[in-house]
Amino acid sequence: MALNIKNEEVERLAREVSAMTGETKTEVIRQALSERHQRIATSKGERPAARLVRFLEDEL
């Protein structure tokens, strides 16, 4: 299934990240969506303290 991106900022960001990482624009977008999906799925129903602990573990 094809996806046609008509947003100049999205195209620019995908192109820049692709150039920085050497990944295709498709892979850059797939990874960004996968990471966002994971964040949303894991934060549903999570208490604020648990969310803070998870954030600190992931970022530090």
N, C-alpha and C positions, 0 to 999 in steps of 0.2 A: 504494500500500500504506500503510495507516494504522499509526501508532505511538501507543500509549497509555502515557503516562508516569505511573507510580503512585508515584513517589518525590518526597516533598515538597521535599527539598533541591534536586533537579534542577529541579523546577518553579519554585522560588523563584529559583535562579540564572539560569535562562532568562528569567524575567520581569524580573529586575533588569538583566541585560545588554541585553535588548531595550529597556528604558526608557532606558538610557544611550546606546545606539547608534541608536535609531530603527528598528532592523531587526525583522522578525517573529521570534517565538520559533523558528519552523521554520528560518529563516536562521541564527540564532544557534547552534542545535544543529548544523546542517549544517556551518557553518564550524568549529566546535569539533572535530567528528569528522574533518573534512578535514585540519585542522592536525595532529591527533594521528596520523592515518593517515600523513601525510607524515613526521612525526618518526620513527615506528616504521619505516617503509619505508627511510628514508635511514640509520638507525642500524644496521640489520642488517649484520653483517660488517664494520662500520667499526672501525678501530683507535681506542683511547682518545685518542691524540694528534690524530688526524683529527677525532674527535668534538669535542674541545676547541676546535680551530681553527674548526670550523663554528659552534659555539656562540658563540665570541667574535665571529665575523663577523656572525652574526645579531643578537646582542644589543648590540654596541657600535657 
